[in-house]
Amino acid sequence: MVSSGIVDRVRKEEGNERYEYFLPFDDEETVLLIDRWKNEEALDIHHKSEMMREIADLKNKYHLSMKVEKFKSMEEK
């Protein structure tokens, strides 16, 4: 994701506010991605972008699985 330039391109997308990876200390098989978008519309546009095909190709190439969880900020009402 990083070396292919996808991460930088996602971060430059309209509506992207955060796109960061984290590695747990006790689980070398897991990578946590935290991304935040201005609104659902921006996220929907991202999900329909060419980058999502590239991400899917990488996922298939490296036999990765994903689990998606949605969190709401405590500042949101």
C-alpha positions in Angstrom: 0.0 0.0 0.0 2.8 2.4 0.9 5.3 1.5 -1.7 2.7 1.4 -4.5 1.7 5.0 -3.7 -1.9 4.1 -2.9 -1.7 5.4 0.7 -0.5 8.9 -0.5 -3.3 9.0 -3.1 -6.0 8.0 -0.6 -4.7 10.7 1.8 -5.1 13.3 -1.0 -8.7 12.3 -1.9 -11.4 14.9 -1.3 -12.9 14.3 2.1 -10.2 12.2 3.6 -9.3 13.4 7.0 -7.1 10.5 8.3 -5.6 7.4 6.9 -3.0 5.7 9.1 -1.7 2.2 9.8 -0.9 0.8 13.2 0.9 -2.5 14.2 0.0 -4.2 17.5 2.9 -5.1 19.7 1.6 -8.6 20.4 0.2 -9.7 17.0 2.5 -9.6 14.0 -0.3 -10.9 11.7 -2.5 -7.8 12.1 -2.4 -4.3 10.8 -5.0 -1.8 12.0 -6.1 0.9 9.6 -7.8 4.0 10.9 -9.4 6.1 8.3 -11.7 9.0 8.7 -13.8 10.8 6.1 -15.6 14.1 6.1 -18.9 12.4 5.4 -20.5 9.2 4.0 -20.5 10.7 0.5 -16.8 11.1 0.5 -16.3 7.5 1.7 -18.8 6.2 -0.9 -16.8 8.0 -3.6 -13.6 6.5 -2.3 -15.1 3.0 -2.3 -16.0 3.4 -6.0 -12.6 4.7 -7.0 -9.9 2.9 -9.0 -7.8 2.7 -5.9 -10.3 0.2 -4.4 -9.6 -2.1 -7.3 -5.9 -1.8 -6.7 -6.4 -2.4 -3.0 -8.5 -5.5 -3.8 -5.8 -6.8 -6.2 -3.2 -6.5 -3.4 -5.5 -8.2 -0.9 -5.9 -11.1 -3.3 -2.2 -11.2 -4.2 -1.1 -11.5 -0.6 -4.1 -13.6 0.6 -5.2 -11.1 3.1 -8.5 -11.0 5.0 -10.3 -7.9 6.3 -12.6 -7.1 9.2 -14.3 -3.8 9.1 -15.6 -2.0 12.2 -17.2 1.4 12.3 -16.7 3.6 15.3 -18.3 6.9 16.2 -16.3 9.7 17.7 -17.4 10.6 21.3 -17.5 14.3 20.1 -20.3 13.4 17.6 -23.9 13.7 18.7 
